[in-house]
Amino acid sequence: MTHSSMAILDTPDGPFAILEDADGRVLASGWTDQPDRILARLAERDRPSSIRTGPSAAAEAVGAYYAGDPLPALSVPVHQVGTELFLAGWRALRAIPAGVVLTYTELAAAMGRPAAIRAAASVCARNAPALFVPCHRVVRTDGTLGGFAWGLDVKRALLEHEALEVAPVAARDLPSEQLR
């Protein structure tokens, strides 16, 4: 990968950094103003060779999210590198609509691998373009928040912003086209 740009936006949950490639695809993002924390979300081989500070094509979607419209964030192009299992997991995360949470067990089922619960947790942990691939919508089976790279306070705030009660909804209750 060659050249990328990074923008840092102000949000109600603190600074939000977005790393985009030359094609405007989000490579990594999160609630920090430290570029090194964003780069650390990517495998070293997938990091850009140079980064400039600049505007973000995804900034408008972040603004819409915080203004109460989470849909534009899900249509922002992202670029993620991983195995077929991870790619399936990230697709399944993008299919979770605002207002719905899944458990790690339900995410594994949505990935087509119901026994791969630990892998589902790894999919969330290795998700670099936070917000645009909403791993914050996955919780533990008992309804507790579980982990989040940007802290549980941010995860809780995002779920509250989306007006979610942190109670799992079965993957079988989602329209099947949203899980593919």
HELIX and SHEET records of a PDB file:
HELIX    1   1 PRO A   35  LEU A   39  1                                   5    
HELIX    2   2 GLU A   44  ASP A   46  5                                   3    
HELIX    3   3 ALA A   59  TYR A   66  1                                   8    
HELIX    4   4 LEU A   71  SER A   75  1                                   5    
HELIX    5   5 GLU A   84  ARG A   94  1                                  11    
HELIX    6   6 TYR A  104  ALA A  110  1                                   7    
HELIX    7   7 ILE A  117  ALA A  125  1                                   9    
HELIX    8   8 CYS A  135  ARG A  137  5                                   3    
HELIX    9   9 LEU A  152  HIS A  161  1                                  10    
HELIX   10  10 ALA A  171  ASP A  173  5                                   3    
HELIX   11  11 SER A  176  LEU A  179  5                                   4    
SHEET    1   A 4 VAL A  26  GLY A  30  0                                        
SHEET    2   A 4 GLY A  14  ASP A  21 -1                                        
SHEET    3   A 4 HIS A   3  THR A  11 -1                                        
SHEET    4   A 4 SER A  50  THR A  53  1                                        
SHEET    1   B 2 LEU A 102  THR A 103  0                                        
SHEET    2   B 2 VAL A 138  VAL A 139  1                                        
END                                                                             
